[in-house]
Amino acid sequence: MTQTNKNNIVIIGAGPAGLVSAIAFARRGISTTVIEKLEHPESALRFDPNRSYTIDITGHGLKALRYIDACEQFEQHMIPFKGIRIYGSNFIDRWNDDGWTGSRGDILRTLMNLVEEHYTDDIQCEFETEVVSVDVHAGIVTTCKQGIHQTRQFDFIIGADGGGSVVRQAMVDQIPEFTTTYSEIPNYATMLELDQNTDELDPSYLYVMSTNPFCVAGAINGESGKDKMRWFCAVGSNHEVHYSAVIEARRHFQKSAPNLLRFVSDTSLIKFTQLKCYHIGRQVTCSQLYGGKAVLLGDAAAPFSPIGQGINAAMESAMIFDQCYDGTTPEALESTVQRYNQRWLPEAKAIAWISERMVYNKTSHILRMKIAQLFGINILSNAKKTDIDYTQVKKQADRLPILWAW
Ligand SMILES: Cc1cc2nc3c(=O)[nH]c(=O)nc-3n(C[C@H](O)[C@H](O)[C@H](O)COP(=O)(O)OP(=O)(O)OC[C@H]3O[C@@H](n4cnc5c(N)ncnc54)[C@H](O)[C@@H]3O)c2cc1C
């Protein structure tokens, strides 16, 4: 039997996009149910060795956090971000506004903190509950928790369920005009923990340790927060890399990124050789970001290869959606999703365009970023800025089309 839910808006996924959206609704006094397949971030494994990369929250994410009044929480719980350094040189790309770094888990814990301190009346979170199917026309969501299935009906479904979104798949299956285009770039990453001499590094900076292999290191909170940080480095490659032995990995870094070895013990190198090298260069472009009674936010709407914008863009999409919100009647929801689509779809396409122009370890791409920097159109650093949209970043870059044609 299908139950009609007390909260008539469901948000699927308690990632950054889903939680920012839930908080924005709560600030309007509107209740939502948030369904998340994983456990509460406080009880989850603190360090997922594959997802402990350091994320900087800058321009686009900052706008979203200001919008939901979350900056104080981030100041309290996360590491302040001051910019990017190239290790071994004097180069510093300073960040002069508010900003923070940490892992995706640190970000989720901070957002959940805010939820639990202020919004428990309006946000009902259901962790360890997986959405297994969605009927986007009827608003029906079927979940599975500990093997028990439940079917519920909602007035509106917000798909914030990440790159493999079930809501997006339901739209593909159920809405003829909803189509998706998949593309891939050869970007891969393996995580490496820096576990020695890290007191020589300043946790408020991300460090480019090498450009080939593309290695960016940064700090995240430790078990007890900011006082015992841990350092991780994403080692990027343009093909899947496996090292059969530590000696092989050590030899590779000695040749191509010797700086890194100062910070890495043998134990950490052993772990590195055992970790999976992930293909992270998958992109999906949707023909529209809504269908039936559902809408897509964050990676569910537009997953793209990491260029330091995934969480920032995910939180911004939730902010834009809230700014378009018009009311809960069917007509108001229709105009909300139309306006959101008009605002966010071009942004999502611009981010995809930007990320496709950065294939790790491709010498020509690294060279062109340096040339672009000279002309003030470095798409990676401009994408971080608070005051320009992703579409504007692309438009400025298009002034030198020859630079981006390869
Ligand atoms: C190697 C790597 C490096 C990255 N580096 C950066 C970076 O430096 N900066 C940056 O901003 N971003 C980075 N990202 C990207 C970033 O992690 C994502 O873009 C971001 O987390 C997207 O947020 P989201 O809320 O849209 O989705 P997600 O964070 O994926 O959250 C979706 C949530 O939905 C849940 N869910 C999924 N399916 C279901 C279901 N069926 N039922 C219930 N719940 C479900 C998931 O468990 C998850 O909690 C990186 C990603 C990778 C892989």
The ligand as a Tripos MOL2 file, in Angstrom:
@<TRIPOS>MOLECULE
LIG
   53    58     1     0     0
SMALL
NO_CHARGES

@<TRIPOS>ATOM
      1 C1         38.6040   12.0990   -6.8760 C.3       1 LIG1
      2 C2         37.5900   13.1910   -6.7420 C.ar      1 LIG1
      3 C3         38.0340   14.4520   -6.3950 C.ar      1 LIG1
      4 C4         37.1010   15.4900   -6.2100 C.ar      1 LIG1
      5 N1         37.5570   16.7080   -5.8420 N.ar      1 LIG1
      6 C5         36.6970   17.6970   -5.6480 C.ar      1 LIG1
      7 C6         37.1580   18.9710   -5.2530 C.ar      1 LIG1
      8 O1         38.3570   19.2020   -5.0730 O.2       1 LIG1
      9 N2         36.2520   19.9770   -5.0710 N.ar      1 LIG1
     10 C7         34.9290   19.7660   -5.2580 C.ar      1 LIG1
     11 O2         34.1410   20.7200   -5.0720 O.2       1 LIG1
     12 N3         34.4430   18.5470   -5.6190 N.ar      1 LIG1
     13 C8         35.2930   17.5080   -5.8340 C.ar      1 LIG1
     14 N4         34.8220   16.2920   -6.2260 N.ar      1 LIG1
     15 C9         33.4080   16.1230   -6.5690 C.3       1 LIG1
     16 C10        32.4240   16.1050   -5.4290 C.3       1 LIG1
     17 O3         32.7080   15.0920   -4.4940 O.3       1 LIG1
     18 C11        30.9930   15.9060   -6.0030 C.3       1 LIG1
     19 O4         30.8340   16.6820   -7.1580 O.3       1 LIG1
     20 C12        29.9450   16.3380   -4.9760 C.3       1 LIG1
     21 O5         30.0500   15.5300   -3.8230 O.3       1 LIG1
     22 C13        28.5300   16.2790   -5.5550 C.3       1 LIG1
     23 O6         27.5810   16.5740   -4.5530 O.3       1 LIG1
     24 P1         26.0890   16.0120   -4.6380 P.3       1 LIG1
     25 O7         25.4120   16.3950   -3.3850 O.co2     1 LIG1
     26 O8         25.4780   16.4320   -5.9170 O.co2     1 LIG1
     27 O9         26.2580   14.4340   -4.7590 O.3       1 LIG1
     28 P2         26.9920   13.3930   -3.7780 P.3       1 LIG1
     29 O10        28.0210   14.0480   -2.9590 O.co2     1 LIG1
     30 O11        27.4060   12.2430   -4.6280 O.co2     1 LIG1
     31 O12        25.8210   12.9410   -2.8000 O.3       1 LIG1
     32 C14        24.7510   12.1440   -3.2450 C.3       1 LIG1
     33 C15        24.2180   11.3740   -2.0620 C.3       1 LIG1
     34 O13        23.1120   10.6020   -2.5040 O.3       1 LIG1
     35 C16        23.1820    9.3150   -1.9050 C.3       1 LIG1
     36 N5         22.4620    8.3810   -2.7730 N.ar      1 LIG1
     37 C17        22.8250    7.9610   -4.0060 C.ar      1 LIG1
     38 N6         21.9280    7.0970   -4.4890 N.ar      1 LIG1
     39 C18        20.9620    6.9790   -3.5600 C.ar      1 LIG1
     40 C19        19.7710    6.2120   -3.4710 C.ar      1 LIG1
     41 N7         19.3870    5.3980   -4.4630 N.pl3     1 LIG1
     42 N8         19.0110    6.3050   -2.3510 N.ar      1 LIG1
     43 C20        19.3800    7.1440   -1.3300 C.ar      1 LIG1
     44 N9         20.5220    7.8650   -1.3500 N.ar      1 LIG1
     45 C21        21.2950    7.7950   -2.4500 C.ar      1 LIG1
     46 C22        24.6810    9.0290   -1.8210 C.3       1 LIG1
     47 O14        24.9840    8.0510   -0.8380 O.3       1 LIG1
     48 C23        25.2430   10.4010   -1.4830 C.3       1 LIG1
     49 O15        25.3700   10.6160   -0.0940 O.3       1 LIG1
     50 C24        35.7090   15.2420   -6.4290 C.ar      1 LIG1
     51 C25        35.2590   13.9640   -6.7730 C.ar      1 LIG1
     52 C26        36.1890   12.9400   -6.9280 C.ar      1 LIG1
     53 C27        35.6870   11.5710   -7.3020 C.3       1 LIG1
@<TRIPOS>BOND
     1     1     2 1
     2     2     3 ar
     3     2    52 ar
     4     3     4 ar
     5     4     5 ar
     6     4    50 ar
     7     5     6 ar
     8     6     7 ar
     9     6    13 1
    10     7     8 2
    11     7     9 ar
    12     9    10 ar
    13    10    11 2
    14    10    12 ar
    15    12    13 ar
    16    13    14 ar
    17    14    15 1
    18    14    50 ar
    19    15    16 1
    20    16    17 1
    21    16    18 1
    22    18    19 1
    23    18    20 1
    24    20    21 1
    25    20    22 1
    26    22    23 1
    27    23    24 1
    28    24    25 2
    29    24    26 1
    30    24    27 1
    31    27    28 1
    32    28    29 2
    33    28    30 1
    34    28    31 1
    35    31    32 1
    36    32    33 1
    37    33    34 1
    38    33    48 1
    39    34    35 1
    40    35    36 1
    41    35    46 1
    42    36    37 ar
    43    36    45 ar
    44    37    38 ar
    45    38    39 ar
    46    39    40 ar
    47    39    45 ar
    48    40    41 1
    49    40    42 ar
    50    42    43 ar
    51    43    44 ar
    52    44    45 ar
    53    46    47 1
    54    46    48 1
    55    48    49 1
    56    50    51 ar
    57    51    52 ar
    58    52    53 1
@<TRIPOS>SUBSTRUCTURE
     1 LIG1         1 GROUP 0 **** ****
